């Protein structure tokens, strides 16, 4: 089962989590304001397969997770397709602008499943 950590600057991410779970994954939503900056720490602690970060620029949490733990990342994304493409290219940490949508979580989890056959 794919484990996905979701970390939103404003403490959201519940809709994305619903999408992850609808696709058969396990979602861990990091609570609280500034959660995006703790993405890498929680991914490491949970031994997660994938991390999704949300903030205004779509980058801070993803870049921090990559810098601290070496996770391959792409940031600054604004669409579901950009995220799917990043997974297809081997990225496991994805940074988006604010997009708390179930469709995003579902599509990313399905793309990860397809890429890694978990």
N, C-alpha and C positions, 0 to 999 in steps of 0.2 A: 504494500500500500504506500502510495506517495504521501510524504509529509511535507506540508507547505506552511511556512511561517509568513504571516501577513503583518506588516508594520506600517501604520499610517501616522503621519505627523500630528493629525488632529485626534488620534485615538479611535479612528473608525476602522473599517475593514470587514465588518460583519456580513455584508452582502457578498463580497468576494469569497469569504469563507463558505457561504451557502453554496456558491458555484463549485468550489473545490470539492465539497462533500457530495454534491449532486453528481460529480464526475467520478466518485469513488475514492477520493483522497481524504486525508486527515488534515484539518486546518488548525493552526495555532495562531490566534490573534494576540499580538503584543498589546497590552493595555496601556492607556494613558497618553497624555500629550508628549510629543517628541519621541514616540515609539519607534519611528523610522531609524533613529540613531542607535537603537539597540538591536536592529535586525540581525546583524552578524553574530552577536553574542547569543541571542536566542536560537538562531540556526545551529550554532555550534553545540549549545547545551542540549538541544532537542535532537541532534543528529539528523536534521531535516534534509530533504532532497532538494528543495527549492525555496527561495525567498522572494517575496514581493514587497517593495517599498513604495510608499506614496508620500509625496510632498509637493509643494508648489512647483519646484523646478524638476521634480522627478529624478533627482540624483543623489542627494546627500546620504541617505541610508544605504543605497546600493554601493556607492563609492566607498563608504566607510566599511561595509562588510567585506568588500573586495580587498581593500588595503590591509585590514586587520587579519583576515583569515585566508585570503587568496582565492576566494570564490570568483569564478568568471562572471562578469557582470556587463549589463548594458543599461544605460540610464537615459533619461530625457524622453521616454516614449509617451505617446499620446493616443495610441490605438491598440486594439486587441491584436490586429495582424502584426504590428511591430513586435509584440511580445511573443507571438507564435514563431516568428522568424528568428528571434533571438534564441529561443529554445532549440530550434532546428540547427542553429549555429553553435550550440554547446554551452550557452549561457545558463547559469543556474540561479543568479540573482538578477532580478528585473526591477528597474526603477521607473515609475510612472508619475505623471502629474495626477492630481486627484481623480480617481475613477473607481469608486466603490460600487461596482456592478457585478452581479452574479454571473453574467455572461463572460466577463473577463476571467474569473476564477475557474469556471468550467472549461473554457477554451484552452487556458494555459495548462491545466491539469491533464486534459486530453492530449495536448501536444507533447507534454513531458512523457506521458505513458507511451505514446506512439514512438517517440525517439528512443526511449530506454527500455521498452517492453517489460515494464515492471508488473 
